[in-house]
Amino acid sequence: MTSGFPLPLSSTLSIPTYTPKTSTHLSPTTSQPIVQPIKTPTIRSRLSKLCKEGQPHLARQLLDTIPKPTTVLWNTIIIGFICNNMPYEALFLYTQMKNSSLATKCDSYTYSSTLKACAETRSLKFGKAVHCHFIRCQSNPSRIVFNSLLNMYSTCLSTADEEISYCIGSGYDLVRKVFDTMRKRNVIAWNTMMSWYVKTQRYIEAVKLFRTMTKMGIQPSAVSFVNVFPALSKLGDFENANTLYGMLLKLGSEYVSDLFVVSSVIFMYSELGFLDMAKVIFDCCMERNTEVWNTMIGGYVQNNRPIEGLNLFIQAIESEHAVLDDVTFLSALTAVSQLQLLRLAQQLHAFILKNLSVLPVIILNAIIVMYSRCNSVETSFKIFHNMVERDVVSWNTMVSAFVQNGFDEEGLMLVYEMQKQGLAIDSITVTALLSAASNLRNKDIGKQVHAYLTRHGIQFEGMESYLVDMYAKSGSVRTAQLLFEKNFTHDKDQVHGML
């Protein structure tokens, strides 16, 4: 068998020859020595050991020396590559296994591990092919295969917009179909299905599924609560949130002390606007990880309570066990932006520079916003100008900062420079452009932006309102009126207020 990947050793791997070792014991009856062979490592254990040591390619070379590897050996090497974060290589190995010999049969572990690799690589087509393979080869696939299949479809479909739109829009839900075909479902299958409903914004279905699961006598796991709590927060269902949290408390400390559960409960109550309840749960958590700190700080900031958020941020700094990350700093930057206090912004900026050797682009973008909100656009532009690396968000943030602070011409010039750099204009850029055109009463710029939108088929929420406002302020009242009547015929009274 020929290897398909570059290997660190020569093509001929020298496999040590193991001669059976022996141990000698005296017979209790004859006092004669009894020679017993000592067991040598099996090929499977050697493959597994190499993979665990982070050397899957050496394991692959060893497999290549075996004339007809068994299913168990193929499974070991496939799982080994997945565990070493090499899922694409695992998929290639599955293909080689299928083509190697008619005598080599895939089993449940082959299919489940390969489907896991499909999920990790978002390979929907490959996953569908594996689905077809085990339908043809296995009359009664095991539960482990179905669980992996559910996970593959829910993971891959949630990143494939066209597929997911078809699933929901047509009423044909592939994930639900797989779930319904399962004869025996464990809590893992129910959790995957709930997670799928939340990903596809079908929150009522997620809550109903949780209740159905408990009525069938299946005890929810910690993951079950982590999956259903976001659905309750999106629905604004405070009553059921309290009910499920009560159920969680009754299940005992194993659930209550799970930090993922704690974080999700804090997030749920924060989203529902019950920050006092979220803070009680936070205070009861004795061992807090970074996510728990971030969730509580973020809850304050998202509910426009920046002072409490910053106080908790300071508490995290003073804590010996708290580890701050980018999300922590982003929440603090947002809180200072809400307060619009320049002196505080400078202090936080200095603290971040002191604690981070390299500032990620996302942090620099947030600092630009912070100074902009504090009416220090010059500082924002200085940071933007000194950035070694910029993304589209960086450009849009700076353009918006200029326009929002009355520097409309500077904003327009930056958009032209942005285009020279080959960066695509998106809805955020267009919004800033239309605002600048409105402020400058510049009909020509507004028309150019409108033409660009039409030519590229760009649509975004509120676009028509920006266009109407721009044309009205630029003196083209008739054009503004025609646009309004075309897009807002349901509200004739509003046209007079805008024009």
N, C-alpha and C positions, 0 to 999 in steps of 0.2 A: 504494500500500500504506500502510495506516495504522499508526502506531506504537502499541504497547500499553503503553509505559512513559513516564513523565514525562521530558522531555528538558530539558537546561539552556539550549537555544537556542530561538528561535522555530520554528514549524512549517515555515517555508520556509527551507531552508538554502541560502545562496548558495554555489554551487560555482564556484570560479575557472575561467575559460575559458583553456585552454592553447593558445596559438598555437605551431605548430611552430617551434622555434628551429633556427638553422642554423649550421654551422661551415664555414669556407672554407679549402681547401687548394689548393696549386698542383699542376697535373698535371706529372709528371716528363717527359712527352713533348712536350706542347703549351704548357706554361707558362701555361695558362689556368686560372682559378679553378674549382674543383669544389665545388659547394654540396651539403652532406650534412646531412640532418635529424638533430637530436639527439633521442634517445628520451625520451618523456614518461612519467611514472609511470603504471602501470596502475591500474585501479580496485582490483584485488586488493591491490596493494602499498600503496595508500593506506589501505585498510581495515586491513590488517595493521599498518601504522605507527601508526595511531590507537589500536589495541588495545594495542600494545606500549608506547605512551606513557601508558597508563592512562585512555584516553578512549573506552571501548567504546560509550557512548551517542552520541557524535559519529559513530562508525563506523556505528552503526545508522541514524542520520539519513541518512548518505550512501547506505546500502543502500536506504532508502525512496525515494530519488529515481530509482532504476533501475527501469524498467518490468517487465522480466522477468529477475531475477537468475539467473545460472547456478548450477549445483551447486557449483562451486568457490567462488563468492562466498558462498553460504550456509554452506559449510563453514568459510570463513575467519572469518565473524562468530560462528558458534557456538563455534568453538575460542577465539576472542578473548574471549568472555564467560567461558568456563571458566577461561582463564588469568588473568582478573581476579577470580577467586573469586566469580563470579556464576552458579552452575550452574542456579539456578531460571530465570533469564532465558534461559539456553541451551536449556532444555527448552521454554520458550515459543516460542523461535525455531524449534526443530525442528517444533513443531506448526504454526506458520505456514508453514514450508517445505512440509510435507506438504499443506497446504490451498491453497497459492498457485496452482499450475498443474500440469496433467497432464504437461506437457512437462518439468517439473523432476523429475529422478530422484535419489533418494538413492544414495550410493555407500558404499564401505567406510569412508571417513573420516567420513561423516555418521553412520553407525551407531556406529562405535567411539567417537567423541567424545560422542555423545548418551548412550551407555551409561556413559561415564565420569561424565557429569553426574548420571545416575541413581544411581550408586554414591556420589557425594559428597553427594547429598541424601537417600540411603537410600530412594529412591522405587521400591519393589519392583514395584508395579503398573504404573508407567510403563515400567520396565525390561522387564517381561513383554510389554507392548504393542509395544515396539521389537523384541523378539525375534520376535514374530509378524510384524511388518512385513518384516523382512529374510528370514524364511523364505519369505514369499509372493513377495518381489521378487527374491531372489537364489538361483539354483539351486545355486551353489557359493560360499558366503561365504568370504571370505579369512581367513587366520590371525589378522590383527589384530582382526577382528570377534569371532572366537571368544575370543581372549584378553580382550577387553573384556567380553564376555558372562560369562566365568568370574569375572572380577573383580567385576562387578556383582552376580551371585548370591551369591558368597561374602561380599561386604561387606553386602549388604542382609539376607540370611538370618541372618547372625550376630547381627543386632540385632532380628530378629523371632522371638520365643520360640515362638509357636505354629507358625510355618512350620518352624523348625528342629527342633522336637520331632516334627513330622510326618515330616520328611525322615529323621530317624534312627530313630524308633520304628517306622515302617512299612517300613523297608528301602528306601524310594524316595528316593534322594539326587539332587536336581536338579543340583547342581554336578557330581557324578560323572558323571551322564548326559551333560551337555554336554561334559565332558572326554573321555568315551569316544567321542563322535560326531566328535571332531576327527581328521581324516585325518593331518595333520602337526602334531606338537606341538613347539614350541621350549621352551627352558628356562623361559621366562616362564610358560607354561601349567603345567608341572610344579611350579614354585614356588607358584603360586596354589593348586593342588590340595593341596600339602603344608600350606600356611597354613590352608586350610579344615579339614583333618583336625585340626590343632592347636587351632583355634578351637572345634571341636566335641568336643574331648577324646578323639579317636581317635588316640592317640599311636602305637600299634603300626602302624596303617595308614600314618601319616606316615613312619615309619622304613622300612617296606616299600617305599613309593613312592619314597623316595630311593634305595634300593638298586636298584630296577627301572630307574630313570632312568639310573644309572651303568652298569648292565649293558647297556643299549641304546646305550651309547656317547655319551650326552649329558653333556658336562662340566658339573658343577654350578657355579653362579655364587656370588658372595658371599651373595646373598639365600637361596640354597638352604640354606647352612649356618645362616644366621640363623633360618630356618624350622624346621629339623630339630633343632637343639640343645635347644630347650625341650621337645620330645617326649622326648628321651633323659633329660633331668633329671627329668621327671615319671614316667618309667618306672623311674628309679633304675638305669639301665643304664650303669654305669661302664665296662664293657669296650668296648661299642660307642662310647661317648663318646670314649675314647682312640683307637679305630680311626679314627673320623671326624676327630678333631683331627689325627691323623697324616696323613690324606689332605689335609687343609687345608694343613699345612706343606709337603707335596710340591708343591702347586700354586703355591707361590712367594710373593714379597713382596707382590704385588698383593692377595692374599687376606689374608695375615697382618697387613698394615699397615692394612687396612680397619677403622676404629674401630667400626663397627657389628658387625663380626665379632668383634673383640676383646671388646667389651662382652658379646656373647651367649655367648662361651666362658667368660668370668669368671662370668657368671650361672649357666651350666650347672654348672660345677665347684662353685660355692658352694651351689647347690641340692642337689647330690650329697653335700655335706658335706666336699669335698676343698678346703678353703680354702688350704692351702699351695700346691697346684697353681694355684689361681686367683691367688694373690699372685705366683707366679713369672711368670705371663703378664702380670699388671699391671705388674710391674717391668720386663719386657722391652719394654713399650710406651713409647716415648720421647715421643711427642706424644699426650697424653691430653686428651680433651675432657671436658665436664661429665658426660656419661653414663658414661664409663669410671670416673671418680672415684666417682660415685654408686653404680654397680653393685658396686664393691669394698667401699665403706663399708657399703652395704646388706647385702652378703653376710655381713660380720662380725656386724652387728646381728641379722640373721635367724637366725644360728647361735648366738645368745646369747653372743657374744664382744664385749661393749660396749667394753672397754678398747682392744682393737686397732682397733675402729671409730672411737673418739674420737681415738686417736693418728693415724690416717690422716686424719681430719677436720682436725686441727691441721696436718698436713703439707700438706693442700690449701689451708688458709688462708695458710700461709707460702709456697706456690708462687706464682711470678709469673704463671703462665699459667692457673692453675685459676680457673674462674668458678663460684661457688656459686649454687645456685638453691633453690627451695622444697624439692625432694626431698632435697638435701644437708642442709638444716636439719632436716627431718623425721627423717632417719636419726639425726642427732646427738641430737635430743630423745628419740627412742626409746631410744638407748643410755644416756642419763642416767636415763631412767625405769627401765631395768633395774638400774642401779647404786643407785638410790634414795638419792642423795647430795644433800641440800638445797643445800649451799654450791655444788656444781658446777652445780646447776640454776639458781641465781641468776646465776652467772657466764655461763652459756650464754644465759640470757634477756637479760642486759644486752648481750651481744655481738650478738644478733639485733636488738634495738632500735636498736643503733648502726648496723647495716649495712642494715636495711630501713626505708625511709621509711614504708611502709604494710604492716602485717602482714595477710596473707590469713587468711580464716576458718580454713582448714585448719591453718595454723601455730598460731593461737590455740587451736584445739581440742587440738592436741598439747601445747601449753604447759600447758593445764588438766590433762591426763592426767599430765604430768611432775610437777607440784607435788602432785597427788593421790597419786601413787606415793611421793613423798617425805614423805607425811603432813602436808602443808601445805595442807589443804582450804580454809582461810581465804583463802590467796593464789589458789587455783583459783577460788573464788567471786568474788573481787575482779576477776579478769580477765574472768570470765564476765559479771559485772554491768556492766563498762565496755565490753563489746563493742558496737560500733555496729550491726553486723549479725550475726545468729545463724542457723544452719541447724538442722535436726533433729539432726544429729550433735552440735552444741554443747549442746543441751538434754540429750540422752541421756548425753553425756560427763559433764556436771555432776551429773545424777541418779545415775549410776553411782558417781561420785566420793564423793558423800554416803553412799550405801549401803555402799560398800566400806570406808569409814572409820568406820562406826558411827553416822552421822547419818541414821538411817532416816526419822524424822519430817520432817526438812528435805527429804529426797529425795521423799517423798510430796507435800509442799506444792509442790515445784517441778513435779511432774507435773501437779497441778491447775492451776498457773499456765500450764503448757505447753498444756493443753487450752483454757484461756481465750484463748490466743493463736491458736487455731484450727489447731494443728499436730497431725498424726495420730500416734497411738501405734503403734509398730512392735514387732518382737520384742525389740529391745534394751531398750526402755522396759519392756515386760512382764517381762522377766527381772529387771530392777532392782526392779520393783514386787513381784514374788513373793518376792524375796530380802528386801525390807524387811518384807513381811508375815510371813515366817518368823522374822526376827529379833525382831520386835515381838510375836510369838505372837498376831497379830491375824487371827482367822478371818474377820471380816466383810470386811476389805479383800481378803483372799485370794479370798473368794467373788465379790466384785465383779469382780476381775480375771479369774477363771475364767469368769464369765458374759460378760464383754466378749470374751474369746477365742472362746467358743462362738457368740456373737451375730454376730461379724464373720468367723467362719471362719478365724481366724488359726492357722497351724501353723508350728512351727519345731523344729529339732533340739534334743532335750533338754527340750522343754516338759513332757512327762509327768513327768519326774524332778523338775522344779521344783515342779509341782503336788503330787506325792506328798510331797515334803519339806515344803512349806508346810502342808498339811493335818495331817501328822504332828506338826509342831512346834506347831501351833495347837491341838492337843488333839483333833482329829477323826480319830482313828486308824482308825475303821471306814471313813470316806470315803477315806482314804489307801490302805487295804488294797484296797478295791473298785477304785480307779483303777489300782493296781498290777497286780492280777490281770487287769484288762481289757487292759492294755497290755504287761505283762511276763510273760505266762504261760510263756514259754520259760525263765524263771529264777526258780523258786519260792524257792530258797534266799536270793536277794537281798532278798526282802521282809522277812524276819526281821531282817536286818542294818540295813535302813533304818528299820524301825518299832521 
